[in-house]
Amino acid sequence: MIHTRNYRLVFAPDRPDAPSGITLDVPVLRRRVLRTAQLTAAQEHLMDLVRGLLDGTP
């Protein structure tokens, strides 16, 4: 996501009156949302099976 205050328009050399896009040299805002997922019983069972396979336990 790019905040609108950081937009920098890019103009084509042959059309200086019309913007052709935005520059990629702008700060990007990233929002991380880490939370524990609420799984159903069936999903929890599958996750336990996957964890068992990854850990090498039956």
C-alpha positions as CSV (number, residue, x, y, z in Angstrom):
1,M,0.0,0.0,0.0
2,I,1.3,3.4,-0.9
3,H,0.1,6.4,1.0
4,T,-1.3,9.1,-1.2
5,R,1.0,11.8,0.2
6,N,4.0,9.8,-1.1
7,Y,2.7,9.4,-4.7
8,R,5.2,10.8,-7.2
9,L,3.8,11.0,-10.7
10,V,5.9,10.0,-13.7
11,F,5.5,11.8,-17.0
12,A,6.3,10.3,-20.4
13,P,9.0,12.3,-22.3
14,D,6.8,12.6,-25.3
15,R,3.7,13.7,-23.2
16,P,4.9,16.0,-20.4
17,D,1.3,17.2,-19.8
18,A,-0.1,13.7,-18.9
19,P,1.2,11.5,-16.1
20,S,1.9,7.9,-17.2
21,G,2.2,6.3,-13.8
22,I,3.8,6.6,-10.4
23,T,7.4,6.1,-9.5
24,L,8.3,2.9,-7.6
25,D,10.8,4.9,-5.4
26,V,8.3,5.5,-2.6
27,P,8.0,4.1,0.9
28,V,5.6,1.2,1.2
29,L,3.4,0.9,4.2
30,R,3.1,-2.6,5.5
31,R,0.8,-3.7,8.3
32,R,1.4,-7.0,10.0
33,V,-1.4,-8.7,11.7
34,L,-0.3,-11.7,13.6
35,R,-2.9,-13.5,15.6
36,T,-3.9,-17.1,16.5
37,A,-6.3,-18.5,14.0
38,Q,-9.6,-19.9,15.4
39,L,-9.8,-23.4,13.9
40,T,-12.7,-25.8,13.8
41,A,-12.3,-29.2,15.4
42,A,-11.7,-30.8,12.0
43,Q,-9.1,-28.2,11.1
44,E,-7.4,-28.6,14.4
45,H,-7.2,-32.4,13.9
46,L,-5.6,-31.8,10.5
47,M,-3.1,-29.4,12.0
48,D,-2.2,-32.0,14.6
49,L,-1.5,-34.5,11.8
50,V,0.7,-32.1,9.9
51,R,2.6,-31.1,13.1
52,G,3.1,-34.8,13.8
53,L,4.5,-35.4,10.3
54,L,6.8,-32.4,10.5
55,D,8.0,-33.4,14.0
56,G,8.5,-37.0,13.0
57,T,6.1,-38.3,15.6
58,P,3.1,-40.6,14.8
